[in-house]
Each structure stands twice: as C-alpha cells, then as structure tokens.
Amino acid sequence: MATNLNRSAPTALDQHTRFDSVAVTSDNIFQYYYTITNIENPRELLLEQKDEMIENIEKAFATDRSLQIFVKNSVTMEYIYRDISQKVIDTITIDASTYNK
C-alpha cells in the first residue's frame, strides 16, 4: 500500500498542502508526510486548522470501510507536516484501534 501511494508522490492536494510520501515503521506506524507550501507562516495555518483536521480524520476512521484494514491491524497513523525546508511543524497521531467495532 505504501509503495503504491509513493508512486503518486509528490502531489499537490490543495493550495497549501503537498503530499510527499508514506512510510511504515517496524512499530506498525503508518506515516504520511506532507509539506505546507505557498504561505509565510505554515505553523499558524496548521494551528488554525488542526482541530478540524483531527475531527475529519477521526470521522473517516469511524465510518470509512476502506480504512478498516488499519483498524483491524491496530495501526497507528501519523500525519507529519513540514515546512518547505522540511522542518517538522507538527504531527497528528491517531490510534486506529480506537475505532475497532
């Protein structure tokens, strides 16, 4: 799955977000890497939108059947956001097993 996603990277998702890559750690953590672009203060943008982003991610895990593979395998998801110099701005961590029904 990670290999297939990386084939499409990098990809602009919107005016300020570029999907860069995916990695999987030996600790069963699926990591999405993004870069915040085209803005002077990417940290502020992320801070403004973080609560809504977390809410949307959590809703997706609770309702989207395509994400059940992560839930069933108790995968931790990390959404890692970096600035254009690749310095990490913030990381959102979601424990997918929380949504196991």
C-alpha positions as CSV (number, residue, x, y, z in Angstrom):
1,M,0.0,0.0,0.0
2,A,2.8,2.5,0.9
3,T,4.6,1.7,-2.3
4,N,1.6,2.4,-4.4
5,L,0.9,5.7,-2.6
6,N,4.6,6.8,-3.0
7,R,4.3,6.3,-6.8
8,S,1.9,9.2,-6.9
9,A,4.0,11.5,-4.8
10,P,4.7,14.3,-4.6
11,T,1.1,15.6,-5.3
12,A,-0.4,18.9,-4.5
13,L,-3.6,18.3,-2.5
14,D,-4.7,22.0,-2.3
15,Q,-3.2,25.4,-2.4
16,H,-1.1,24.9,0.7
17,T,-0.7,21.1,1.1
18,R,1.6,18.8,-0.8
19,F,1.5,15.0,-0.1
20,D,5.2,13.9,-0.2
21,S,5.4,10.3,0.8
22,V,4.3,7.4,3.1
23,A,6.5,5.3,5.3
24,V,5.8,2.3,7.6
25,T,7.8,1.7,10.7
26,S,8.7,-1.5,12.4
27,D,6.4,-0.4,15.2
28,N,3.4,-0.6,13.0
29,I,3.1,3.1,12.4
30,F,1.9,4.3,9.0
31,Q,3.3,7.8,8.4
32,Y,2.0,10.3,5.9
33,Y,4.4,13.1,5.1
34,Y,3.1,16.5,3.9
35,T,4.6,19.8,3.2
36,I,2.8,23.1,3.8
37,T,3.6,25.4,0.9
38,N,2.8,28.9,-0.5
39,I,2.4,30.6,2.8
40,E,4.6,32.7,5.0
41,N,3.6,31.1,8.3
42,P,2.8,27.4,7.8
43,R,2.8,26.7,11.6
44,E,0.0,29.3,12.1
45,L,-2.1,27.8,9.2
46,L,-1.7,24.3,10.7
47,L,-2.6,25.5,14.1
48,E,-5.8,27.2,12.8
49,Q,-6.9,24.1,11.1
50,K,-5.7,21.3,13.3
51,D,-8.8,20.7,15.4
52,E,-10.9,20.4,12.2
53,M,-8.3,18.1,10.6
54,I,-8.3,15.8,13.6
55,E,-12.1,15.7,13.6
56,N,-12.2,14.8,9.9
57,I,-9.6,12.1,10.4
58,E,-11.4,10.6,13.3
59,K,-14.7,10.6,11.5
60,A,-13.1,8.9,8.5
61,F,-11.7,6.1,10.7
62,A,-15.1,5.6,12.3
63,T,-17.1,5.5,9.1
64,D,-14.9,4.7,6.0
65,R,-14.7,1.0,5.3
66,S,-11.5,1.4,3.2
67,L,-9.7,2.4,6.4
68,Q,-10.8,-0.8,8.3
69,I,-7.5,-2.5,7.4
70,F,-5.7,-0.1,9.7
71,V,-8.3,-0.5,12.4
72,K,-8.3,-4.3,12.3
73,N,-4.5,-4.4,12.4
74,S,-4.2,-1.8,15.2
75,V,-2.1,0.5,13.1
76,T,-1.1,3.9,14.5
77,M,-1.4,6.7,11.9
78,E,1.0,9.7,11.9
79,Y,0.3,12.7,9.8
80,I,3.6,14.6,9.7
81,Y,3.5,18.2,8.5
82,R,6.7,20.0,7.4
83,D,7.6,23.5,6.1
84,I,9.3,24.0,2.8
85,S,12.7,23.5,4.4
86,Q,11.4,20.0,5.6
87,K,11.4,21.0,9.3
88,V,8.6,19.3,11.1
89,I,5.9,21.7,12.1
90,D,3.5,19.3,13.8
91,T,2.5,15.6,13.9
92,I,-1.1,14.4,14.3
93,T,-1.2,10.8,15.7
94,I,-4.3,8.6,15.5
95,D,-4.5,5.2,17.1
96,A,-6.7,3.4,14.6
97,S,-7.5,0.6,17.0
98,T,-9.7,3.1,18.9
99,Y,-12.3,2.7,16.1
100,N,-12.4,-1.1,16.3
101,K,-16.1,-2.0,16.5
